Amino acid sequence: MTEPAHSGARWRPPADLGEGSLAGAAIRLLRAAPRGMWMVLAVMVVVGLGLDLGARQLGVPLDGRTMPPETWAYMGVVALVNSVMVGVLLHLLLTGHAPRGLQAGLVAFVIWTAGTSLYANGLMTLTQGAQGAPPAELLPRFLVVAVGGIGGIIVFTRLLLLPIAWLVGDPGATPAAAWGRMQGQLVGYILASMVLSLPALLIGILLVGIAGGAEGAASPAARLAAQLMAAGLAALGAALNAVIYLRRVGAPQRLDEVFD
């Protein structure tokens, strides 16, 4: 077990994160996380609720049935905000402190992460209107979603270390080196993601349904439950990404010495 840090000592990730499964190490990291992580998650929930309320008051469609430009604008803002929060979480879990100011690495991480989120949302919109459509229209949509989804998972997972290196200021990282360091890690990472996220997702959906009651998902209680679920999933994802980074690269440092 990791010994507790002395008062005033700089927080560091537990020393045993290289042992056991990825999912188990991610949970251990969350249990030992610095207190600032909980503050970031609270801010994430509050800001998410504010954006949701503002969008509903402006009449932005959020039911997923239609995707007008204002819905895409809302999704873009949410993706950027959530990417900032995830970046702060990752930085805390890897270094013990939040990013100091609006650094180029944080900006690059946010753009990359928000773009990944919007890419996934874009694929999901292709499934809209598929129910009841003739087979001639279903096949092209299915192929685009399948190829784009599988390809996206492979590419973004193999390059996972690159935006994290930007975030923590490790300047020697390159796409080729990040890709190489994730060789053989794809299946294990995906399985760990499922082990961590599926139970939390199912519990969150159940809580949203219970909180919504007769009013449904649009009720204030359901929206709060949804934001809490999103924050929990963000924490689990950040912890998993921090663990894989520590295992494949090591503690943040000048990566002109690590990514050779």
N, C-alpha and C positions, 0 to 999 in steps of 0.2 A: 504493500500500500504506500501511497505517496504521503510523505510527512507534511503536516500543515506548515505553511509558510509562517515565519516569524512576523510579528507586527511591524509594518513599515517596509518589509521586504518586497521586492518586485515579484508580481505574480508570474508564474510560469506554468505551462501545461504539465499535467502529471507525467512522471517518467515512465509509466507502464503502458503508454498508449500504443506502443509497438507490439504488444502482446494480445493474443486472443483475436476474436472476430472484429471486423470493422464496426459493426453495429454496437457491440459491447463496448468497444473503446470510445465510440461517440457518446454513449450514455455516461461513461465514466468522466469524460471531459465536461459534459454538461453539469454533472454533480459537483465538479470542482471548479466550475466557471467563476470568474470574478463577478462581484456584485453588480457592476455596471451593465452586465448582460440583461438583467431583469428590468433595469430602467429603459434600456433600448427597446425591449419587447413591449413594455407599457406604452412607450411613445408610439410604437408601430400600431398598436391597437387603437389608440386615441386618434392618430392621424388617419388611419384607415376608416374609422367611423365618420370622421369629419368629411373625408372625400366622398364617402358613400352618401351621407346626408346631403351634401352640396349637390351631387349629381342628381339625386332624386328630386330635390327642390327645383332644379333647372329643367326637369323633365327628360333627362337622358335615359333612354331605354337600357335597362340592366337585366332584363329577363333572358337574354341570349337568343331570343327569337328573331330579332333583327339586328343588323350591325351598321347603323348609319355612321357618318363621320364623327358625330359627337360622342358616340360610344367608343369608337377607336381612340379619340382624343382622351377620353376618361381612362381607358385601359393603358394608354401610353403614360399618363401621369402616374397612375398606380404602379406601373412597372418601374418607373424611375424612382419613385419614393421607396418602394419595397427593396429595390436594388441598393439604394443608399443604406437602408437599415441592415440588410444582409451583409453589406460590406463592413459596416461598423461592427456587427456581431463577429464576423470572421477575424477582423483585426484584433478585437478583444480576446478571442479564443487563442490566437496565435502569439500575441505580443503582450497581452495583459492591459492594454490601453487602447483608446479609440484613436482613429487617424487624427493627426495634428493639422487641422486646417483642410482646405480644399486642395488637396495635392493631385498632381497629374495621375498618379496611380489609382487613386480612388475614382477619379472621373472616368478613366479607361475601364475600370472594373464595372462601374455603373452602366456605361454604355453597352459593354459586352453582355452583362447579365440582363439588362432590360431588353436588349435585342433578342436574346435567347427566349425570353418570356413571350415577346410579341410574335416570334417565329412559331412557337407552339400554339398560341392563340389563333394565328393565321391558319394553321392546319385544321384546327377545330372548326373554324367557320366553314370549311369546305364540306363538312358533314351536314350543315344546315340545309334543310329542304330536301334531304336525300330520301326521307320517308315517303313512300308512294311514288317516287320518281321512276321512270322506265329504266330497264336494265342498261340501255345505251348510255344513259347519263350517270348511272351508278358506278360503272366500271372505271371510267377515267378518274372520278373522285376518289374511289377506293385506292387506285394505284398511286395517285399523287400523295394521299395521306399516308399510305403504307410506306412508300419509298422515302418520302420526306420525313416521316416519323422515325423510321429505323436509321436512316442516314444521319438525321440530326442527333439522335442518341449517341451514335458511334462517334461522330465528329466532335460534338461538344464535350463528351466524356473524355475522349483521348486528349483534348486540349484543356481539360479542367484546370491543370496546374498553372497555365499561362496567366489568366486574369488574376489569380490569387497572388502570383509572384509580383504582378504590377501593383496590387493593393498594398502589399507589405514592403514595397520598395526594394525588391530584389531585381536589379537591373539587368542581370546577365541572362534572363530567361528568353528563350526563342521558341517559336511554334514547333520546330523540329525536335528540340530537346524535350519540351513538355510532352509532345506526342510519344516520344520514345520512352519516357519515364512511366507512362501509363500503360505500356505494353504488358499484356497479361492481367490487367486489373479490371477490364471492362465488365466481365460477368460478376465478379465479386462485388464491385461497386454497385451495380444495378440490383443485385440481390440484397445488399445491405440497405439500399434506399427503400426497397420494398418492405423489408423487415421493420424498418423504422417508421415509414410513412403510412403504410396501410392500416395498422391498428389505430394510429392517431387520427387518420382520415375517417375511418368508420365511426370512432367515438365522436368525432367532431360533427359528422353528418347526423348522428343520432341526437346529439345535444341541440343542433340547429332545429331539427324536427320537433323536439320536445319544447324548446323555447318558443318556437313559432306558434304552436297551438293552432287555434282556429284561424288566426291571421296569416299563417304561412310564413315563408321566408322573408317577407317584407316587413315583418314586425320588428320593433326595436330590439327585443330580446334575441330574436333569431339573428339579426345583423351583428349584435355583440358576440354571440356564440360563434358566428362565422369568422369574425376578426380574431377571436381568441384561437380558433383552430388554425387560421393562417399564420399567426405568430408562433404557435407551437411547431407547425411544420417548418417554418423558417429557421427556428432554433435547431431542430433536428438536422435539417439539411446543412446548416452552417457547421455544426459539430462534425458531421460526417466528412464534409469537405476539408475541414481543418485537420482531421485525423489522417486522411489520405495524403494531404500535403506534407504533414510531419513525417509520415512513413516513407514517402517517395522522394522527398527533397530534404527535409530536416527543419530545424528551427529557423525562422527568418534571419537572413544575413545577406551579405553581398553575394548575389548569385553569379557574379562573374567568376567566383571560385567554385560554385556548385554546378551550374549549368555549363559544363565544358564540352 
